[in-house]
Amino acid sequence: MKLVKWILTAALFYLVLSCTTEKIVTVEVEVEKENSWKEVTRFTREDKIIINTSRDENGIYFQQPGYMTAYRLKNGKIELNQYIKSLLTYDIYNKLPLNSNYMPIPYRDSLISLTIKDDFVSSDYSSTLFLKRIDTSFHKIAYPWMREEIMVINNNGVLLIHYYDKNGAKSNYKFFLIGVGINKSKYPFIYTTFTKIVEIEKSVKGLVGHQLIYFASIDDYFIIDLGDDGVYKMYQDGNFKKVIDGYSGFNFVYKYNNVLYAAVEPQDLYKSFDNGDSWTKYSTNSWILGRGKHNLISDSLVGFYQDNIFTQVWNGDDYTLRFLKNDGLEYKKITGIEFLGDTVYVGTLSGLFVKPLSNFFESKE
């Protein structure tokens, strides 16, 4: 009898033990990949839209709809200032020239507000240009077809503006050249050093193709692409000359190691070795070189187009391209790349992104 009880007790113990045995189940959980480009989360809503960027010895600057943001390096630390300016455009295609310390802001058709980029928040330096006082036939500013900077200013503070008179596109090409300076006395103000109207003959008036395609300031002169009427070099005193006959279609002009490069879609480049006095056309066999824009990052030539970033090394007429990691930037339109201290900043139409300079030049897999 005792044996039977022992057997029943042992069987019951085994049954309970078998029912309570812990089973280990392995579940694979996918961990979200961490991108190398991090978004600056302090910007929200329209602040995330970076229209244009620039860099100078004092810091880096971002144009946003109705805002201007400056990052400055002081005592080893980055200081951020964001300025609200009611006159700033909300149109993402109206890029303001940020390469100079003078900030021209168009408003009310014929008026341009001039302020100082380094002291953007102060109204002490603000001044107003009345364009109809320079040319009474002035009608409106004529923006370039490429929709890059809507006006350009060179390193001597000379502003170039393309405009229509009352006859619109039926007139010749008309430009304002306006020199600006600053008086830093007890009561500081911006003033004009000279104004000049420059007129370039238009071969066929009123037709598409005979219009301003693109213009850029290089050092103390300007490169102007007038579509079917050719490319011109204009000096800051108003003298000009044609340097390319016929249509070229410049997308972007930059200077690197004393050579001028002009990107032309779909895959061509123009090069000038004499400051834009003459140009030679090259076929690059690269879909991105005719479309990309370029900037210097830590003395390296870096290009960007849409969401792509690449380095470009020139060796005479030969070149080497290397695409860089863009994880976190996919499907975003890059509008500018700048660096400050040990950080690289990428502006897009959907946010500002950062990455350590030490990792910036990693190749895309």
Secondary structure, 3 states (H helix, E strand, C coil): CHHHHHHHHHHHHHHHHHHCCCCCCCCCCCCCCCCCCEECCCCCHHHHCCCEEEEECCEEEEEECCEEEEEEEECCEEEEEEEECCCCCCCCCCECCCCCCEEEEEECCCEEEEEEHHHCCCCCCCEEEEHHHHCCCEEEECCCCCCCECCEECCCCEEEEEEEECCHHHCCEEEEEEEEEEECCCCCEEEEEEEEEEEECCCCCCCCCCCCCEEEEECCEEEEECHHHCEEEEECCCCEEEEECCCCCEEEEEEECCEEEEEECCCEEEEECCCCCCCEEEECCCCCCCCCEEEEECCEEEEEECCEEEEEEEECCEEEEEEECCCCCCCCCEEEEEEECCEEEEEECCEEEEEEHHHHCCECC
